[in-house]
Amino acid sequence: MDAYTGSKELPNLPAIYDVALNMRELVTFTSTSDEGSAKLYGVYLGDQTKISTDTVILYCHGNAKHMDNYWNRAKLLAHIGGAHHYGVLVFDYRGYGMSEGESSEKNIYADADAALKWLQSKGLTSNRLIIYGYSLGSAPSTEMTAGNYTLKPSKLILEAPFASSAVMVQDGSKLALPGSYFTSAKINNADKIKQVTQPFLWMHGKADSFLSITTHGEVVYKNYGGSKKEAHRIPFAEHDDLPMAMGYANYLSALDSFITQ
Protein backbone atom coordinates (compact mmCIF):
# COMPACT_ATOMS: atom_id res chain seq x y z
CA MET A 1 0.00 0.00 0.00
CA ASP A 2 1.52 3.35 0.96
CA ALA A 3 4.79 1.68 1.99
CA TYR A 4 5.24 0.10 -1.45
CA THR A 5 8.29 1.60 -3.17
CA GLY A 6 7.99 -0.03 -6.58
CA SER A 7 6.38 1.35 -9.71
CA LYS A 8 2.83 2.58 -9.24
CA GLU A 9 0.29 4.65 -11.14
CA LEU A 10 -0.41 8.24 -10.02
CA PRO A 11 2.80 8.16 -7.91
CA ASN A 12 2.49 11.75 -6.63
CA LEU A 13 -1.10 11.59 -5.43
CA PRO A 14 -1.67 14.45 -2.93
CA ALA A 15 -1.83 13.53 0.75
CA ILE A 16 -5.43 14.79 0.97
CA TYR A 17 -6.42 11.46 -0.60
CA ASP A 18 -4.74 9.32 2.06
CA VAL A 19 -6.77 6.56 3.69
CA ALA A 20 -6.56 6.04 7.44
CA LEU A 21 -5.18 2.73 8.65
CA ASN A 22 -8.47 1.82 10.34
CA MET A 23 -10.32 2.28 7.03
CA ARG A 24 -8.38 -0.29 5.02
CA GLU A 25 -8.22 -4.02 5.58
CA LEU A 26 -6.71 -6.96 3.75
CA VAL A 27 -9.41 -9.52 2.95
CA THR A 28 -9.41 -12.98 1.39
CA PHE A 29 -11.98 -15.07 -0.41
CA THR A 30 -12.06 -18.18 -2.60
CA SER A 31 -12.66 -18.19 -6.34
CA THR A 32 -13.90 -21.38 -7.99
CA SER A 33 -14.19 -22.28 -11.66
CA ASP A 34 -14.05 -25.55 -13.58
CA GLU A 35 -10.29 -24.91 -13.72
CA GLY A 36 -10.11 -25.23 -9.93
CA SER A 37 -10.24 -23.06 -6.82
CA ALA A 38 -7.86 -20.36 -5.65
CA LYS A 39 -7.45 -18.07 -2.66
CA LEU A 40 -7.64 -14.42 -3.66
CA TYR A 41 -6.50 -11.33 -1.78
CA GLY A 42 -8.15 -7.94 -1.79
CA VAL A 43 -8.31 -4.72 0.19
CA TYR A 44 -11.51 -3.12 1.42
CA LEU A 45 -11.40 0.65 1.85
CA GLY A 46 -14.09 1.83 4.23
CA ASP A 47 -16.05 0.45 7.15
CA GLN A 48 -16.93 -3.19 6.54
CA THR A 49 -19.71 -3.05 9.13
CA LYS A 50 -21.57 -0.62 6.86
CA ILE A 51 -21.43 -2.65 3.65
CA SER A 52 -25.04 -3.72 4.20
CA THR A 53 -26.15 -0.08 3.92
CA ASP A 54 -23.38 1.56 1.86
CA THR A 55 -22.99 1.94 -1.87
CA VAL A 56 -19.84 0.01 -2.83
CA ILE A 57 -17.54 0.26 -5.84
CA LEU A 58 -15.92 -2.98 -6.99
CA TYR A 59 -12.69 -1.97 -8.75
CA CYS A 60 -11.31 -4.38 -11.35
CA HIS A 61 -7.73 -3.29 -12.03
CA GLY A 62 -5.49 -3.52 -15.07
CA ASN A 63 -2.78 -5.92 -16.14
CA ALA A 64 0.02 -4.80 -13.81
CA LYS A 65 1.16 -7.45 -11.39
CA HIS A 66 -0.65 -6.51 -8.19
CA MET A 67 -2.87 -4.11 -6.25
CA ASP A 68 0.05 -2.02 -5.01
CA ASN A 69 0.40 -0.63 -8.53
CA TYR A 70 -3.20 0.59 -8.32
CA TRP A 71 -3.29 1.59 -4.66
CA ASN A 72 -3.41 5.33 -5.39
CA ARG A 73 -6.27 4.77 -7.80
CA ALA A 74 -8.20 2.89 -5.12
CA LYS A 75 -7.53 5.71 -2.66
CA LEU A 76 -8.99 8.20 -5.13
CA LEU A 77 -12.16 6.15 -5.47
CA ALA A 78 -12.47 6.13 -1.69
CA HIS A 79 -12.83 9.94 -1.90
CA ILE A 80 -15.71 10.13 -4.39
CA GLY A 81 -18.26 12.41 -2.74
CA GLY A 82 -15.91 12.89 0.22
CA ALA A 83 -13.75 10.54 2.23
CA HIS A 84 -15.36 7.09 2.48
CA HIS A 85 -18.69 8.26 1.13
CA TYR A 86 -18.63 4.95 -0.74
CA GLY A 87 -16.91 1.69 0.10
CA VAL A 88 -14.31 0.34 -2.33
CA LEU A 89 -13.14 -3.24 -2.86
CA VAL A 90 -10.02 -3.85 -4.96
CA PHE A 91 -8.65 -7.35 -5.44
CA ASP A 92 -5.98 -9.31 -7.31
CA TYR A 93 -6.98 -11.84 -9.95
CA ARG A 94 -5.49 -15.32 -9.91
CA GLY A 95 -1.77 -15.18 -10.54
CA TYR A 96 -1.53 -11.51 -9.54
CA GLY A 97 0.03 -10.34 -6.28
CA MET A 98 -0.49 -12.86 -3.50
CA SER A 99 -3.55 -14.41 -5.15
CA GLU A 100 -3.11 -18.07 -5.96
CA GLY A 101 -3.72 -19.90 -9.24
CA GLU A 102 -3.23 -19.08 -12.90
CA SER A 103 -4.80 -16.36 -15.01
CA SER A 104 -7.25 -17.13 -17.80
CA GLU A 105 -10.34 -15.52 -19.25
CA LYS A 106 -12.58 -18.02 -17.49
CA ASN A 107 -10.80 -17.50 -14.18
CA ILE A 108 -10.85 -13.70 -14.29
CA TYR A 109 -14.64 -13.86 -14.54
CA ALA A 110 -14.81 -16.37 -11.68
CA ASP A 111 -12.52 -14.11 -9.65
CA ALA A 112 -14.72 -11.06 -10.13
CA ASP A 113 -17.77 -13.13 -9.20
CA ALA A 114 -15.97 -14.33 -6.07
CA ALA A 115 -15.51 -10.69 -5.09
CA LEU A 116 -19.24 -10.18 -5.63
CA LYS A 117 -19.99 -13.19 -3.42
CA TRP A 118 -17.82 -11.70 -0.66
CA LEU A 119 -19.68 -8.38 -0.87
CA GLN A 120 -23.02 -10.18 -0.89
CA SER A 121 -22.00 -12.10 2.24
CA LYS A 122 -21.51 -8.72 3.92
CA GLY A 123 -25.05 -7.63 3.00
CA LEU A 124 -24.53 -5.73 -0.26
CA THR A 125 -27.39 -5.78 -2.78
CA SER A 126 -27.32 -5.15 -6.52
CA ASN A 127 -28.93 -1.71 -6.35
CA ARG A 128 -25.97 -0.42 -4.28
CA LEU A 129 -23.22 -2.00 -6.37
CA ILE A 130 -21.13 -0.02 -8.85
CA ILE A 131 -18.47 -1.81 -10.91
CA TYR A 132 -15.44 0.02 -12.30
CA GLY A 133 -13.16 -1.61 -14.84
CA TYR A 134 -9.85 -0.14 -15.89
CA SER A 135 -8.01 -1.47 -18.96
CA LEU A 136 -7.88 -5.28 -18.53
CA GLY A 137 -10.49 -4.86 -15.78
CA SER A 138 -13.00 -3.78 -18.42
CA ALA A 139 -13.44 -7.47 -19.34
CA PRO A 140 -14.69 -8.81 -15.98
CA SER A 141 -16.59 -5.57 -15.31
CA THR A 142 -18.51 -5.78 -18.57
CA GLU A 143 -19.08 -9.52 -18.14
CA MET A 144 -20.44 -9.09 -14.60
CA THR A 145 -22.78 -6.31 -15.76
CA ALA A 146 -24.07 -8.11 -18.84
CA GLY A 147 -24.24 -11.66 -17.49
CA ASN A 148 -26.02 -13.53 -14.74
CA TYR A 149 -23.68 -13.60 -11.78
CA THR A 150 -23.97 -13.29 -8.01
CA LEU A 151 -24.87 -9.58 -8.06
CA LYS A 152 -25.78 -7.51 -11.11
CA PRO A 153 -24.15 -4.07 -10.85
CA SER A 154 -26.51 -1.12 -10.97
CA LYS A 155 -24.03 0.97 -13.00
CA LEU A 156 -20.93 0.32 -15.10
CA ILE A 157 -17.83 2.53 -15.31
CA LEU A 158 -15.09 1.72 -17.81
CA GLU A 159 -11.79 3.58 -18.10
CA ALA A 160 -9.64 2.90 -21.16
CA PRO A 161 -11.42 -0.35 -22.10
CA PHE A 162 -10.22 -2.60 -24.88
CA ALA A 163 -12.60 -3.62 -27.66
CA SER A 164 -11.47 -7.24 -27.97
CA SER A 165 -8.45 -9.47 -27.79
CA ALA A 166 -8.57 -9.74 -31.58
CA VAL A 167 -8.27 -5.99 -32.02
CA MET A 168 -5.34 -5.92 -29.59
CA VAL A 169 -3.53 -8.42 -31.78
CA GLN A 170 -4.36 -6.47 -34.93
CA ASP A 171 -3.20 -3.11 -33.63
CA GLY A 172 -0.12 -4.43 -31.85
CA SER A 173 -1.32 -3.34 -28.42
CA LYS A 174 1.21 -3.48 -25.63
CA LEU A 175 -1.37 -4.98 -23.25
CA ALA A 176 0.52 -8.26 -22.93
CA LEU A 177 -2.11 -10.69 -21.70
CA PRO A 178 -1.12 -14.21 -20.64
CA GLY A 179 -1.36 -16.70 -23.48
CA SER A 180 -4.23 -18.46 -21.72
CA TYR A 181 -6.44 -15.46 -22.42
CA PHE A 182 -6.22 -16.19 -26.13
CA THR A 183 -6.30 -19.97 -26.36
CA SER A 184 -10.06 -20.51 -26.07
CA ALA A 185 -12.85 -17.95 -26.10
CA LYS A 186 -11.77 -14.50 -27.19
CA ILE A 187 -12.54 -11.55 -24.92
CA ASN A 188 -14.87 -9.23 -26.80
CA ASN A 189 -16.01 -6.25 -24.75
CA ALA A 190 -17.34 -4.47 -27.83
CA ASP A 191 -19.78 -7.32 -28.41
CA LYS A 192 -20.58 -8.06 -24.76
CA ILE A 193 -21.51 -4.45 -23.98
CA LYS A 194 -24.42 -4.72 -26.40
CA GLN A 195 -26.10 -6.73 -23.62
CA VAL A 196 -25.57 -4.02 -20.97
CA THR A 197 -28.63 -1.89 -20.21
CA GLN A 198 -27.51 -0.33 -16.93
CA PRO A 199 -26.24 3.28 -16.99
CA PHE A 200 -22.74 3.42 -18.47
CA LEU A 201 -19.88 5.90 -17.97
CA TRP A 202 -16.86 5.72 -20.28
CA MET A 203 -13.55 7.57 -19.86
CA HIS A 204 -10.59 7.39 -22.23
CA GLY A 205 -7.48 9.44 -22.89
CA LYS A 206 -7.19 10.88 -26.38
CA ALA A 207 -3.43 10.35 -26.27
CA ASP A 208 -3.65 6.72 -25.11
CA SER A 209 -0.86 4.94 -26.99
CA PHE A 210 -1.50 1.69 -25.11
CA LEU A 211 -5.16 1.13 -26.06
CA SER A 212 -6.17 3.54 -28.79
CA ILE A 213 -9.33 5.52 -28.08
CA THR A 214 -10.30 5.09 -31.74
CA THR A 215 -9.93 1.34 -32.16
CA HIS A 216 -10.92 0.38 -28.62
CA GLY A 217 -12.79 2.88 -26.44
CA GLU A 218 -14.96 4.49 -29.10
CA VAL A 219 -16.05 1.08 -30.39
CA VAL A 220 -17.10 -0.08 -26.91
CA TYR A 221 -18.97 3.17 -26.27
CA LYS A 222 -20.80 3.06 -29.60
CA ASN A 223 -21.93 -0.54 -29.06
CA TYR A 224 -23.42 0.02 -25.60
CA GLY A 225 -26.92 -1.49 -25.57
CA GLY A 226 -28.69 0.73 -23.07
CA SER A 227 -30.19 4.21 -23.15
CA LYS A 228 -28.15 6.13 -20.58
CA LYS A 229 -24.48 6.64 -21.37
CA GLU A 230 -21.91 9.32 -20.64
CA ALA A 231 -18.52 9.87 -22.29
CA HIS A 232 -15.38 11.69 -21.14
CA ARG A 233 -12.70 11.96 -23.82
CA ILE A 234 -9.72 13.48 -22.05
CA PRO A 235 -7.22 15.55 -24.08
CA PHE A 236 -3.53 14.73 -23.55
CA ALA A 237 -4.36 11.81 -21.23
CA GLU A 238 -2.26 8.68 -21.76
CA HIS A 239 -3.30 5.20 -20.67
CA ASP A 240 -2.24 5.41 -17.04
CA ASP A 241 -2.67 9.08 -16.08
CA LEU A 242 -6.27 9.94 -16.96
CA PRO A 243 -7.33 11.00 -13.43
CA MET A 244 -4.34 13.35 -13.19
CA ALA A 245 -4.79 14.72 -16.74
CA MET A 246 -8.47 15.28 -16.06
CA GLY A 247 -7.70 16.88 -12.70
CA TYR A 248 -8.38 14.88 -9.57
CA ALA A 249 -11.25 17.11 -8.43
CA ASN A 250 -12.88 16.99 -11.88
CA TYR A 251 -12.39 13.24 -12.07
CA LEU A 252 -14.01 12.62 -8.70
CA SER A 253 -16.82 15.07 -9.42
CA ALA A 254 -17.66 13.33 -12.71
CA LEU A 255 -17.78 9.93 -11.00
CA ASP A 256 -19.90 11.22 -8.12
CA SER A 257 -22.33 12.91 -10.48
CA PHE A 258 -22.78 9.71 -12.46
CA ILE A 259 -23.23 7.53 -9.39
CA THR A 260 -25.81 9.84 -7.82
CA GLN A 261 -27.91 10.37 -10.97
C-alpha positions in Angstrom: 0.0 0.0 0.0 1.5 3.4 1.0 4.8 1.7 2.0 5.2 0.1 -1.4 8.3 1.6 -3.2 8.0 0.0 -6.6 6.4 1.4 -9.7 2.8 2.6 -9.2 0.3 4.6 -11.1 -0.4 8.2 -10.0 2.8 8.2 -7.9 2.5 11.7 -6.6 -1.1 11.6 -5.4 -1.7 14.4 -2.9 -1.8 13.5 0.8 -5.4 14.8 1.0 -6.4 11.5 -0.6 -4.7 9.3 2.1 -6.8 6.6 3.7 -6.6 6.0 7.4 -5.2 2.7 8.6 -8.5 1.8 10.3 -10.3 2.3 7.0 -8.4 -0.3 5.0 -8.2 -4.0 5.6 -6.7 -7.0 3.8 -9.4 -9.5 2.9 -9.4 -13.0 1.4 -12.0 -15.1 -0.4 -12.1 -18.2 -2.6 -12.7 -18.2 -6.3 -13.9 -21.4 -8.0 -14.2 -22.3 -11.7 -14.0 -25.5 -13.6 -10.3 -24.9 -13.7 -10.1 -25.2 -9.9 -10.2 -23.1 -6.8 -7.9 -20.4 -5.6 -7.5 -18.1 -2.7 -7.6 -14.4 -3.7 -6.5 -11.3 -1.8 -8.1 -7.9 -1.8 -8.3 -4.7 0.2 -11.5 -3.1 1.4 -11.4 0.7 1.8 -14.1 1.8 4.2 -16.0 0.5 7.1 -16.9 -3.2 6.5 -19.7 -3.1 9.1 -21.6 -0.6 6.9 -21.4 -2.7 3.6 -25.0 -3.7 4.2 -26.1 -0.1 3.9 -23.4 1.6 1.9 -23.0 1.9 -1.9 -19.8 0.0 -2.8 -17.5 0.3 -5.8 -15.9 -3.0 -7.0 -12.7 -2.0 -8.7 -11.3 -4.4 -11.4 -7.7 -3.3 -12.0 -5.5 -3.5 -15.1 -2.8 -5.9 -16.1 0.0 -4.8 -13.8 1.2 -7.5 -11.4 -0.7 -6.5 -8.2 -2.9 -4.1 -6.2 0.1 -2.0 -5.0 0.4 -0.6 -8.5 -3.2 0.6 -8.3 -3.3 1.6 -4.7 -3.4 5.3 -5.4 -6.3 4.8 -7.8 -8.2 2.9 -5.1 -7.5 5.7 -2.7 -9.0 8.2 -5.1 -12.2 6.2 -5.5 -12.5 6.1 -1.7 -12.8 9.9 -1.9 -15.7 10.1 -4.4 -18.3 12.4 -2.7 -15.9 12.9 0.2 -13.7 10.5 2.2 -15.4 7.1 2.5 -18.7 8.3 1.1 -18.6 4.9 -0.7 -16.9 1.7 0.1 -14.3 0.3 -2.3 -13.1 -3.2 -2.9 -10.0 -3.8 -5.0 -8.6 -7.4 -5.4 -6.0 -9.3 -7.3 -7.0 -11.8 -10.0 -5.5 -15.3 -9.9 -1.8 -15.2 -10.5 -1.5 -11.5 -9.5 0.0 -10.3 -6.3 -0.5 -12.9 -3.5 -3.6 -14.4 -5.1 -3.1 -18.1 -6.0 -3.7 -19.9 -9.2 -3.2 -19.1 -12.9 -4.8 -16.4 -15.0 -7.3 -17.1 -17.8 -10.3 -15.5 -19.3 -12.6 -18.0 -17.5 -10.8 -17.5 -14.2 -10.9 -13.7 -14.3 -14.6 -13.9 -14.5 -14.8 -16.4 -11.7 -12.5 -14.1 -9.6 -14.7 -11.1 -10.1 -17.8 -13.1 -9.2 -16.0 -14.3 -6.1 -15.5 -10.7 -5.1 -19.2 -10.2 -5.6 -20.0 -13.2 -3.4 -17.8 -11.7 -0.7 -19.7 -8.4 -0.9 -23.0 -10.2 -0.9 -22.0 -12.1 2.2 -21.5 -8.7 3.9 -25.0 -7.6 3.0 -24.5 -5.7 -0.3 -27.4 -5.8 -2.8 -27.3 -5.1 -6.5 -28.9 -1.7 -6.4 -26.0 -0.4 -4.3 -23.2 -2.0 -6.4 -21.1 0.0 -8.9 -18.5 -1.8 -10.9 -15.4 0.0 -12.3 -13.2 -1.6 -14.8 -9.8 -0.1 -15.9 -8.0 -1.5 -19.0 -7.9 -5.3 -18.5 -10.5 -4.9 -15.8 -13.0 -3.8 -18.4 -13.4 -7.5 -19.3 -14.7 -8.8 -16.0 -16.6 -5.6 -15.3 -18.5 -5.8 -18.6 -19.1 -9.5 -18.1 -20.4 -9.1 -14.6 -22.8 -6.3 -15.8 -24.1 -8.1 -18.8 -24.2 -11.7 -17.5 -26.0 -13.5 -14.7 -23.7 -13.6 -11.8 -24.0 -13.3 -8.0 -24.9 -9.6 -8.1 -25.8 -7.5 -11.1 -24.1 -4.1 -10.8 -26.5 -1.1 -11.0 -24.0 1.0 -13.0 -20.9 0.3 -15.1 -17.8 2.5 -15.3 -15.1 1.7 -17.8 -11.8 3.6 -18.1 -9.6 2.9 -21.2 -11.4 -0.4 -22.1 -10.2 -2.6 -24.9 -12.6 -3.6 -27.7 -11.5 -7.2 -28.0 -8.5 -9.5 -27.8 -8.6 -9.7 -31.6 -8.3 -6.0 -32.0 -5.3 -5.9 -29.6 -3.5 -8.4 -31.8 -4.4 -6.5 -34.9 -3.2 -3.1 -33.6 -0.1 -4.4 -31.8 -1.3 -3.3 -28.4 1.2 -3.5 -25.6 -1.4 -5.0 -23.2 0.5 -8.3 -22.9 -2.1 -10.7 -21.7 -1.1 -14.2 -20.6 -1.4 -16.7 -23.5 -4.2 -18.5 -21.7 -6.4 -15.5 -22.4 -6.2 -16.2 -26.1 -6.3 -20.0 -26.4 -10.1 -20.5 -26.1 -12.8 -17.9 -26.1 -11.8 -14.5 -27.2 -12.5 -11.6 -24.9 -14.9 -9.2 -26.8 -16.0 -6.2 -24.7 -17.3 -4.5 -27.8 -19.8 -7.3 -28.4 -20.6 -8.1 -24.8 -21.5 -4.5 -24.0 -24.4 -4.7 -26.4 -26.1 -6.7 -23.6 -25.6 -4.0 -21.0 -28.6 -1.9 -20.2 -27.5 -0.3 -16.9 -26.2 3.3 -17.0 -22.7 3.4 -18.5 -19.9 5.9 -18.0 -16.9 5.7 -20.3 -13.5 7.6 -19.9 -10.6 7.4 -22.2 -7.5 9.4 -22.9 -7.2 10.9 -26.4 -3.4 10.4 -26.3 -3.7 6.7 -25.1 -0.9 4.9 -27.0 -1.5 1.7 -25.1 -5.2 1.1 -26.1 -6.2 3.5 -28.8 -9.3 5.5 -28.1 -10.3 5.1 -31.7 -9.9 1.3 -32.2 -10.9 0.4 -28.6 -12.8 2.9 -26.4 -15.0 4.5 -29.1 -16.1 1.1 -30.4 -17.1 -0.1 -26.9 -19.0 3.2 -26.3 -20.8 3.1 -29.6 -21.9 -0.5 -29.1 -23.4 0.0 -25.6 -26.9 -1.5 -25.6 -28.7 0.7 -23.1 -30.2 4.2 -23.1 -28.2 6.1 -20.6 -24.5 6.6 -21.4 -21.9 9.3 -20.6 -18.5 9.9 -22.3 -15.4 11.7 -21.1 -12.7 12.0 -23.8 -9.7 13.5 -22.0 -7.2 15.6 -24.1 -3.5 14.7 -23.5 -4.4 11.8 -21.2 -2.3 8.7 -21.8 -3.3 5.2 -20.7 -2.2 5.4 -17.0 -2.7 9.1 -16.1 -6.3 9.9 -17.0 -7.3 11.0 -13.4 -4.3 13.3 -13.2 -4.8 14.7 -16.7 -8.5 15.3 -16.1 -7.7 16.9 -12.7 -8.4 14.9 -9.6 -11.2 17.1 -8.4 -12.9 17.0 -11.9 -12.4 13.2 -12.1 -14.0 12.6 -8.7 -16.8 15.1 -9.4 -17.7 13.3 -12.7 -17.8 9.9 -11.0 -19.9 11.2 -8.1 -22.3 12.9 -10.5 -22.8 9.7 -12.5 -23.2 7.5 -9.4 -25.8 9.8 -7.8 -27.9 10.4 -11.0 
